[in-house]
C-alpha cells in the first residue's frame, strides 16, 4: 500500500509508492542533443552577451575578454527590468506594479561541455562566491525584497542554452512558495520553540537511511516528504536563515557537497535534467530563529499532471529511502 506523508514545514501531503518503487533503471535515459552554433557563454564570445557585471578572472585580463573562470552578465531577455519605480496601483480588485527587478546570469565556467558536476571544488567555490557577491550587492537596493537563485539544467528543466549557467532574479515581492515556508516554520517555532529545519537535520542524522552525503558544515539528504523521485536537499548544519552570511570555510564545504551530490545524481540517473533552487530568508527580514537557508535539487524524471495540479498532492514513485541508498552507494569514479 502507498504511504501518505505530511511535510512538517508547509503541511503539504505527498503520496509515496512504497510497493513498486521506481529504480534508476526504470527511468528513461535522457539524450542531451547538442544544437551547435555560436554559444554566447563560451570563452571568446564575450561580445555576444551584455557587458559583464563582475567576473572571477586571471590577473591582467580585461572585462568582457577571455581569461575568466566565472562570469556574471545581465540576462539578455530579462523577466524584470532594473530601471524604474514599482508604482504599485490597483485596477478595481486587481493589484499591479511595474515589472521592476534584476535578472542576471552566472556563467559557471568557460567550457561548453562541463557542468557543475564536472568542475573542480575550487571552480564550484567561484560559482558560490558569485551567488553570494551578487546577492549582497542587490540586497542594498530598497526596491527588492527577495533574491532568488536557481539553476535549470537540460531542456526539460527549462534551460534555453546548453552552456552550464545559473540565474539570479531580484524580486520586489516575496514569492508565495517562500511565504508558505516562512509561515509553516513560524507556526512550528511557536508551538515547539525550535527551528523545524534544525529538527529535520537532527532527525536525518538519527535515521541515517536518507543521508546522501555529509561534511563538517553541510548535510545532503533525500527529504522524508520528497515531492519528486531522487530529490535531494543540502542544508547547513548550523542554524542560519540568510545565505549571504556564508563564510569562506563554509563556501568550501558547500562547493564540495554540491559538486558531489550533482555528480551522484548524474551517474546514478544517467545525467538527467534537473532544477535546483536556493531558499533563503527575505531581504531585511531580521534575525530569524525559525528559518534555515537550504538548496533543493529536483531531477526531472516525472511530470506534474492533472492530479497534482488539482489536489496539491505530489505522487513520488520512489521512496526517499530507496533514492538515498542508490545515490549514496553509486561509485563516483568508476566506469
N, C-alpha and C positions, 0 to 999 in steps of 0.2 A: 504493500500500500504506500502511496506517496505521502510525503510529510508536508504539513503547513508550518512555516517558521515565521516568527514576527521579529522585525527589525527593532531593537531596543532604542534606536535613535529617533527614527521617524514614525514608528508604529506601523509601517507598511508590512503587509504579509506577502510571502512568496510560496510557491509550490515547488518542492524538490522531488524529482523522480528517483527514489531510492531502490526501486525494484529492477529497473532496466537502465542503469546509468550509462551514458554515452562515454566511451573511452576515446583517447586521442585518435585511434584508427577508424572510429566511426564517423568522424567529420570529414567532409570533402576537402581535399588538398587544394588550396587556392593557388592559382597561377598568376604571378606578378608579371604582366606583359610590359616590356619596355616600349615606350612610344617613340623614342628618338627625337631628333630635332634639337635646337639650341635650348639649353636649360639656363634660366636666368640666375639660378642659385649656384652654378658651378664656378669655380675659380677661373678667372679670365673673362667672365661675362658680367662683371660688376656693373657695367653701364646699362644693363638690361633691367636693373632694379632701381627704385627711388634711392637717393643718396642715403648712405648708412647713418644710423643714429649713433651706434657705437660698435666696436669690434675688438676682439682679442686677436692681436696680430703680431707678427715678427717686428722687432725693433728696426726702425729705418724705413718701414713701408708706409705708404701714404693711404689715407682713406679712399675707399672706392677703387682700390687696386688689389692685385693678388698679394698673398702673404698673410692672410688671416686664417684663424682656426675656427672661430665662431663669429658670426656677423648678424647684427640686428638692423632691419630695414623697415620702413613703413609698408604696410600691405598696399599693393598697387590698386586693389579694388576693396577698400575698407568697408566693413559693415557700419562703422560710425566714423564721423569726421572730427578731427581735433579742434577745428576752428569753430567759434561761435558760442552763443549762450543757449542755455537749456530752454528758456521761455516756456515754462510749464503753463498749460491752459486747458480749459475744458470746452468740449463741444457737446452741449446737452449732458447726457450721462457719461460721455466718453472723455477720458483723460489723454492728453497729448503733450509732447515736448519735441524740441528739435533733436535730431539724431547725433548728439554730441558725445564723443568718446575718443579713445585711441585704439588703433588696431595695428599691431606690429608683428613681424615675422622674425623668429630666431632661427637662422640657418645654422644647423648644428655642426657641420663640418664641410670642408671643401670637396670631398669625394662623393660623387654622384651615387655610388653603389654601396655606401656604408650607412647603416642605421645606428641608433644609439647602442644596440646590442653588439655591434662590431667595433665600437670605438675603444680606446684605452680608458682607464679610470680617470686619468688626467684630462682627457678630452671631454669626458662627461662632466667633470668638475667645471670646465669652462662654460658648458651649457647652463648648468645650475647657477653659476655666478651671474650669467646674463639674465636669467629669470629674476634673480634677487635684485640686481642693479636696476633693471628697468622698473621693477615693482616699486622700489624705494623712490626712484625719480618721479614716477607718475602719482604716487601717494601724496606728493606735495601739491597737486592740483585740486583745489577745493571743489571743483565740479564733479569729481569722481568719488564713488562710494565703494566700488569693488574692483579688484584686479583678478581677472580670470585667465589662467594659464592652462593650455591644453595642447594635445598632440593628436592629429589624425594620421594614422599610418595605413596606407593602402587605399585604393579607390573605394571599396565598400565602406570604409570608415570615414569617407568624406575628403580624402586628400586629393587635391586637384593637380598637384605636382609631385613627381616621383622623388625628387631630391629630399632627403630627410630634413624635416623642419618642425618647429613648434610655433604656436601662436599665442599672443597676449592681447586681450581686449580689456581696456579700462572702461567701466560702465558707470553711468550716472545714477543707477539704481542697484539694489542688492537683488540678485536673482532669486526666484521663488524656491528653487531647489536648495539654495543656501539658507534661506529663511526657514524652510522646513527643518533642516538640520539644527539650526540655532534654537528654534522653538523646542524641538524634541530634547536637545541637550540641556536646555534651561529647565524644562519640566523634570527631567531625571535628576538634575542637581538639586532642585528644590526639595524633591522627595528624599533623596539619599545623601545629600551633601557631598557628593563625589562626582567627578567627571565620568560620563558614560564611556568615553573613548579610553580613558585610563583603566576603567574596569574591563573593557574589551581586551586590552593588552594583557592584563593580569589573567583573564580567563584563557586567552590563547596560549600564553606561556604555561599555564597549568595543564591544559588539554593536550598540547603539543601537536596533535594529529593534523591540524590545519596550517601549521607553520610551513612556509616555503623556503625562507632564508632569514638570517639574523646576523647582526653585528653589534658592536658596542652601543650605537646610538639608535638603530632602527630595527623594526620588525616587519617582515613581509609575510602575509598570510592570506588564505582564501577565507573570506568572511563567512561566518555561520549562516548568515542570510544573504548569500551571493545571489544577485539577480541574474547573472549570466554564467554559463559554463566557463570555468577556469579564470574567473575574475580574481584579481589579487589587489590587496591594499598594502601600501607601505606607510608606516606611521612612526613618528619619532617617539621613542620610549619616554623621554622626559616631557612633561606637560608643557605645551606651548601653543597658544592659539594662532599666532601670527608667523607665517612662513618667513617674512623678511628679517626676523631676528636671528636666522640661522648663521652660525659662525663657520670659520674655515674648517675646523675639525669635523663638524657635522656635515658640511658640504662634501668632504672627502668620503665619509661613511655613506652618505646618501648616493653619491656617484657610484660607489661600489655595488650597493644593493640594487639600485635602479638598473644598472647595466646587467647585473646577474639575473634579475627577475625577467627582464626582457629577453635575455639570451635563453633562459629556461623555457619561456613561452615559445620562442622561435623554434627551438629544437624539439620540444615536446609536440607542438601542434603544426609543424612544418611551415613556419613563417606566416602566420595568419595576419590579416589586417587587425588593427586594434585602435582604441582610443584611450588616452589617459588624461585625467583632469586633476589639477592641483586644487584642493579645497583649503581655503584659509579664511581667517576672520575678516569681516568688512573693514574698510579704512576708518580710522578714528573711532574704533569700537571700544577702546579702552582695554584694560586688563580683564580677561575673561577666565574664570575658574572652571567654566562648564564646556568650553570648546577646545578642539585639538586639531591642528592642521594635519593633512594627510594627502596621499596620492591614491587615486582609484584607477586601476588598469582593467580594461574590458575588451578581451578578444572578440572579434566579430565572427562568431561561429553560428549564431542563430539570428532570426529576425523577430522584432517585436511585431505582433499581429493583432487581429481583432480582439481576442480575449484580453490581452494585456492592455490595449488602449481602452477597452470598455470597462474593465474591472479595476485597473490599477495594480492587479496582481502580476507578478512575473512568474513564468514557468521555467525552472532551471533543470535541464536534462542530465546534469552531472553534479552529484553531491559535492560540496566543497572539500569534504574529507578525501574523496576519491581524487579530485583535481589536485589537491595539495600533494598527495602521495606521488602522482606521476610527475608533477613539476619538480618536486624535491629530489626524486631519485634519478632523473634524467642525467646522463653523462654529458657534461658541458663541452668537453674537449675531445671526445671520442668520435668515431665515424658514425 
